[in-house]
Amino acid sequence: MYEYYASEGKNPLPFAFAELIDNALTATNENDGPRNIDVRMYLNDTPDKCMVCVLDNGRGMSSVELNNWAIYRLSKFSERRREDPDTDDEQTRSQNRQTEDYPRFLNSDISYFGVGGKAAIFFIGQSAKMISKRSSTADVHELSISKDEFERRERDNEAIYKGFIHNRQAGDTSHVTQNDENMVKLLQEELGQESFTHVVITGIKEEHIQYLKEDFNRWCTQLVHIYHYYLHGPEGNNPHQTSNARPGSPFNHISITISHYNRGKLIQRRNLRDIDDDMQSRFILSSAEAFDFKARVDGGALVEGTLRYHPFLYNKETYPMDNTNWYSASGDGSDDESEYIPKDRPARGNRPIFECYWNGRLIPYTALDELEWCGLPKRAGNMPAECFNRLSGVLWTNDKFQVSTNKLTFLDLGVRLKEKNTYFERIVSGQTQRVNIQRKFQEWLRECHEKHDKQVMFKGFKDCFTRSEVTSKKHQYPWCSFKTILWEGKKFSAGQLVRTTRTNPIIYGTIKHFLLFGFHEGDVFATGGEMVLVQEPSMLYNEEKTVPLSKLDRSVTDRVLFRGMEDEEGKLPHSLLVAWPDGNEVTPGCKIPAGGVIGDVQVQLVNKREEELTKLPSSTSQPAKKFMIEQILIKRESSGAESRIVCHISQHNKQWSHWFHKIDAMRDIGTYFLVLQAVIGESGATDFGGKPLPSVKIKFQVVEGSPAKFSIGLMEAPCRIGVPFSIPLQLRDKFNQLCGPDTSLIPQVKASGLDLSWEGVQAKNGLLYVKNVTASGKVLSTQDFILKVTIPDFQDATQKLRVRMLPGAIHSIRVAQFLAGPITVENGDPISLDVELLDKAGNPTMEKGAKITCKFVGRPGLPVYRAQCSQSGTTQLTGKPLLMKNMSKTAVKLTARVDLEGISRKVEPREHPVEVTAGTRPHYLNVKYRKDGKDITLVDGEEIECVVGESVTDLVYAIWDEGRRQLPFSPSLLSRIVINWQSKPDRELLSRGYLPEVKAPTKVGDSKFCKVDINDTKGLSFSFTVKPLVGDPHQLKCICKGSKKVRLDEFYDGAVEVHVTDSYGNSLKRLPQRALSKLKVEAPGLDQRALEIKNLPSIGFGVGKIRFKATDIGPRDVTVEYEEFRDSFKLTVEPGQAAHLQLLHYAPNDVIHLNKGDQLPRPLQLQICDSNGNPCQESSAVASLQAPAALKLKNVSNTVKSQKNGKIDFGKPQVLGEWSRYELSITAMIGKKKLAGPKLFVLIEADNNKPSSLEVDYKKNWTYIVGEIMPDFKVRVLSEAGTVVADLPSQCVFMRQWKPASSQQAKPPPSAFSWVVDVGSQPDDEPNCFYFRYRKAPEKAGFHHIVFEGNFEGVRVHSGLIAANVQPGAPHSLAAERSPSTLSVSNTPQPQKRCLVSSLKLNLKDKFGNTTGQNINGQVKVSLYGRDSTMVIPILSDNRSNMTFPMKSGVVNLSNIQLQQGTPGNDGCEYVMKVEVDSGTRGVQESVEPYLQPFMFYNDAKKQERMVALTRERDECRLIINKYDQIFADSQEVHDTLKGEVKKVEQKESMMKGKLKGLGVPHTAMLSLDSVNETLKLCEQAKHSIHSAPRRACQLKRYASSDPDVLGKVAHLAEVDDDTIAWVLSWHLMGEMDCVITKTTAKAKEVHATCRGSQQVLPIDSIFTKNLPNWNSQLPHERIPHLRQTWTPTGNPIHARHLLKFSKEEKDCQLLFRMILGDTIIFDSLNDATDYRKRVVQYTSCPTLLTREGDRMRSSGKFGGFQNRAPPLERLRGTIFGAPVSTKYQQTLKQIELLNQLVGIVSEKEGAISQLVDHGNQMNSGKSQEQRREMAETKERLVQVEAKLKGATKETSHPPAPIPMETLDPRQPPQGSNRRSPRAQTRDPRLLKDRTGARRAPRESPSPKRRR
């Protein structure tokens, strides 16, 4: 059953669903209406409750059919099927469907073999229910099958396919548990359905659940691919289908829906027809044309097929990328996979052409690569091969072809299509055509290529023109030219050399431009075009060719092009062949003597093949031009200019080609050029086709002839006797041109008074020299002589020259003393000699540099005398005395030899005997010493050996003279003796012939030089050296040659020498033979196998190849032992090569739970480590942090460089992104080496404590009335997770209300009203909710916006906008739109003077001045009354006392109200016109205040006019005064408010400075904002320095995990201040330090499983706390009253747990250390601990005691020994409690916090003071002063006006009453004025806000607090 879905590397789950959908399609085939197939997946978090349902509205199954379905492999054609007598059997229905003609064989007959449904069910889950109902019956048949039950029956040999079919009513759920809600709902859906089949699968496998959830869209797309043509019809998903295409599919009403539910909630739903990214849809949409065909196979088998062409467009293939992986395995009929992965298939790749459908359903594992007629032909022709790779296709077959039972593979499709009897037909417009299918296909493919492919890109548009040479006129215009084309990645440009293909002949040419027919601008793609070539070589053809682009050879190489061009160029003139028939040949560089001849020249012009050319090659019928040869003789002058001497032109002759006669008389010497140039015809052109014609240019020289004359050149003067000199002779030829020297000539030389001799002639520097002429004879110091030179047979054969002669060179030496006899001198005396120099002729002479020396021969070491001669040639020789060594009594005979130095010539020296006699001064010193009882005589400079530190004794000496006579030790002699090893020698010891003893040095290499000197003129001395010898072995000494550092797992780069030394540290040079075996080298972690020990001559031992493996890094003591001697040396073990990155604060693959905008809880730091995990100090690494694009990291650099200690610090990045899981990866580069770091996962979760929005609850249908109470608002603060955030301060939430300028204004303006939350709560209030009750609506009607805001530590959240339509209140009064000033009328005949109101509009107003009464209609009454009852009331027109006017929608229009002419009235009195609402008006519930308008009545019109003017002036004055009063009052109120704010800020500043002063911040650091910022900067620096200062840290590797349930290792949970306490406690808890502490046992098990049991784990919840001591419990002695009162212990006892500090999870850490430390106490010393225990155990038990010295006394009383003594600190290997950050750090943090607050306060203070100053300046500004002055002037004018009015009214009997102020409201400017009131211009917005809030505070509720 399960091999059905076996497939390599692919999930077969979609194919299992396809089997169930196949059954549903078959079941719904006979539906008249919609065919609905619904796949529902109920995938809950609990796998047991997961369920998959496949529902259809098909015909259903009877009990018999349901029984047949349940039998495995019971095909619908099987004879074993039971037949239902009430219905047709499935076989009959299937046969009926086969007889019908379905397009693309979409007959829905795809449920065949009785296998797929059961296999699919048991592949998806473990059990299933089959629920079905036929329309003909009311019962529902339900069958349950189970995989486990089938297997049990098979094991028990029971009948497998049997079961119970349950019949029930539709919708009956009695047999289902009510907990199964999904099943209950499914059964209830049965009601109302005529027929259906429901397949309910349970026990879904867990691996399927994850796939179905995560890959929902993918496998839905795969199902669309399988049923594409059932869903979209026979033409597929083709939105461009035209009306003349095939008729639509009858199956368009098929609906297949996939739904995913979780806990009853719909998660996602897809209708397969809506999916348009399956491969068939993509093939159809991306194709340009289709080729339809049909194949007929024997046996009634039919195949319909289509081929689609996907063109190449705009530099890319349009063939869609494959999003399936179904064709990695070959299907039936496919060739080997390697055959359809050729290199020339870039579009389709290795995907086959044809997908195969059986009865309209995809068979996914079978695909045909190609058919025989549509494959790539063997001969390519003109069709590009890539066109065959742009095909996709589909094959539809009927059921005459066999498929596997799993419907994944065709069994015979490929074989049967290749049969000979199979024939193919083309389908055109739905009609079949018997044609040559292969030819038609290739024609269609070529048409597609030409029509649709856009694969040649034309670039570099030049112009558009007409081609007149084109024969077809309609194709002559337009043609566009381009510079470049791009064709399949290759670029061809103008000027490029190319070759054509498939042309006769093959053309080589240079591209001129490319041509494309049609109008084009800019770059364009096309499939073809033409190119214009300049045929090469141009000098041969000189014409252009137009060739189609298809003839362009794109595969030709540069090498082939080069060879082809060489062949073409071989036809052109190549070179000239030159011959010299009669001799006199001129060759390049030859020399011709003056008067020489250039011989006859014969020239031939040949090509590369050495064929002679006489004419110009031509490809046309015109006569060719002839070649001629030009001869030119050119001379080059010394200035560089060239001039022509000869020029000839020769035509060709058949016998001798081109011939030139000889050239005579070449007289002028110089450089010449003979040029032979090929030219064309008579024109003389020297180039052809832009290239020069062959030529020959011969360079030669004409030189001088033989000599015939001479002259004497210049000589070096003067000449010397006996010194050879030369005479230069200059030779010339007969043309008087200089000639070279001729050594065959023999000149003659003579001079009177001298004898001359010479040695012949010599050629040198172009002259002939008579060499080595020597003169002899007596001369004075200077004398002149005449010299004659003769050469026979020359013109002017003799030449004369005057020369000056000087004495000659030194020839001999004369010494005057040598002429007097033998010379005698005493040893030690000098000699003096007189010397003179003579030349060969005996003339005194001298030479520069000559020196005289005298050497004494006979004894070595004698002095040499030297002297410089004077100009006269004489000198005197003397020098040092003659001093002989080892002189005896017999005289010594020497020879004095005087010689000449400093000249090159040898002069015979002079020798003479000299006799030296012996002297009597001290000459010899004899020293002896005694060794081993024998006297040994020392030799001067001898070396004496002596053991280091010992002395040489018994040194005896004697002094002898030169004659071997011993001299006595006289005082004068003793006083001249000097000894270098003793500063003050013992004279008495010296007088006895003894020298002081000599002590040997203590170092072997330090020899002691001893010397005895006798101070005398001769300097007698004697010396010897005491050489120390090594003593006996005493100790070992190790010396490291090299650095003191070695890397882990690497050999030490230096060497170690081991010296065996004596007591003075001198190394023994020789050791015993077996000494090497006694040497031992030990160290922790030392690799003994690799260690190399050897003998070192003259040193001792050598230790090499030192390597440490698998050990901790740090200093190591290496111990060396030899016999009983021992020594050690230190090496520092450093980490090895960098190998990986290690997270410091996280574990690899750790998941960090964060909220959006949070920073990482700990720094993202990594350490570069070696392979053993040791940190490497690598500072050159560059690390990069990679994060997904959806995750944004802030406050971090993605690339950082490692620190010196090898750490990589990315800081604490802030993460921003959607709620999801993201992966962070880190890599580092060290040079070219890449280190892959661990990965981290960031899980951004919704923060339950972070406010995200505000939820407002209120009555939505509330009617807002101005000034009345609004509904109660209940506000909840929601977190990101949608939960209510608790414990938030109420002052952070407030309510904003404003009247918007437009309906789109969602943001409150600064002037918006603000209310804070109600104070206090009510009993029914919900927790964590904020209430706004009893808020009054605004007093102005209209739309108002309300929004609630919250500000939580910088996080601002808003609620949704609430739009409140505030309605006006009840009518309260009548008011005029435009209030007129005080009216005045007069009793005159003129109507206008008697008119009270010409036109006045009145509106009903509520008590807040809002227009109201839109629904009120009625009338108003107008009447007049006086201020006094005694006044006479005027009468209105028509003798009426009142008038009525209608009121519509609350509006009254008064018009034409006049007084009756001649009406009575009191002159100059004020009356009132009263307008009141009629009491019978509907909608008016309360009395409405009438509108009152005062007016003045006069009997005189002139008086009326005067009083009106005064009244108007008075009203204006009052208005101005009231206006300025209000301005100044508002300004003063703002000033007072600003002063109060400044005072409040100053109080806050003073309070903050007091807090900072208490933290140690000086007052001077807080004087100004700059000083505060500077202090803040210093505190930040101090914070950084304290935090980065080195402190004790635990080196134990952390357990990397960010899980909050994992606390970490014990060593990392606590910190200790004191170093000693940390050392002792760490040793005491050594067994617990590595234990990982977790909060829960479950987490401990998880850690244990992760570490595979290698890690200690302790869960906190497993600690038994009942018997644990309290954290603050007393010491044992304090719990005993007697000891507490009478005894004070020594040693400062304290509980060990009280010395611990915890940085996190303090409660859990205290519980942990209460358990592992108990009541452990720490003392100063062991004596204090023992005394304490001795006292305490008398009353109670004593806990474990520790001492600060490192001792431990257990609770049993045991102490001492190695187990109870703390090892040295370095032995702990870093496993020690770390040190906490100092308290100063916390103080600095508090200082920084308060300083930041102070900066804000100071800034606020400065802003407030600035506002106060600005406002004060504004109050005292010139504008304000001008307003005050204007106000004072207005007041004066008002007094005057009122006085005038008062005087005028005195004339009347009744003075006027005061004018009502409501008619003169200064707040409301007169209508028609466009000016804003000064109050509105200068009113401060904050003051307006406060006033408004105060005025509108509700009276019924507590006054809400206002928020600024």
Disulfide bonds with the S-S distance in Angstrom:
none
